[in-house]
Amino acid sequence: MEVMKGIYRIAVPLPQVALKEVDIYVIEGEKGNLLIDTGWNTPEAFNAVKDSLKIDGFELRDITQIAITHFHPDHYGLAGKLKQLTNATLAMSEIEAPLLDGRYSNPENLLKELSAFLRVNGVTDSMLSKFSEASMPFRQFVVTAKPDILLKDGDTISMPPFELQVLLTPGHSPGHLCFYEPNRKMLFSGDMLLPEISTNISYHPQSSDNPLGDFINSLKMLQEIDINFAFPAHGPVFSGTKPRIEALLYHHKNREREIIQVAHNNLMNGYQIASQLAWAPGDKPVPFDKLSVWDKRLAVMETLAHLQYLVYSGKARKMEENGVNMYFVEE
Ligand SMILES: [Zn+2]
């Protein structure tokens, strides 16, 4: 569907996860066409991409470049197959390209690291294998492809009449990118800025040491940019990014307050703190015990992102006790 002149939105179905679809975009240039994100590698997703392109007047081979906002399966998973079928050049974050192999093709080491990481953060032995293998089913939805172009902050993707500036917006993933069209004041925001849900921010072996701090800095950077329309990866095109950013900053501040309440003057590990908070993977909050294994894992990693942020802002201390990382929240 053409959502603005020369910009087409394709809703790609995502079975098996809470999110129903990922929205990807075609930018129609004079000499070629750019696809932003791909969806993941299932027959339904592939058919949705192919059929929607056709309805909008494109063949697969009309796509000349693919640019990826970040390396998560629902954004990057179909890149390998589409690259083969289109001959498009593939561009992605220079920070995330080197992590692809260890994440998708040869994940044995990452699994070991993850298992050690979860143990060190208080996940008990009985839960450990379930926790560390929870993401393995997602691997089948990814056909990896080596990027032809490595993108970094300040680069330009030229698809005349569109000129997209590459903005590094880490937090949700270590090298997440947004693409900004300054003449039209449009932002292709990936998972960085979503209109209806708040992006998951996790501390884990492939994240930075302070992913929530990175995310908050990315939000503040976007706050300074003139944006008329944001084209998110999940949800409708929206304007009013400034109040949305305010709301997201407020959301995280609120969550911080809840975590401080639970952990105040207590020496606790990440798992213990996460298990005392309420979580809302669906519409209404549920206790930690009622979450699926996958959502529990996300909950622990999200709590850890908050705890790391508190450590970096001087409000908490982190110390090791019997091989487990304990946090002491002082404020
Ligand atoms: Zn994502």
Residues whose N, C-alpha, C, O or C-beta is under 5 A from the ligand:
A	BS01	ZN	H72 D191
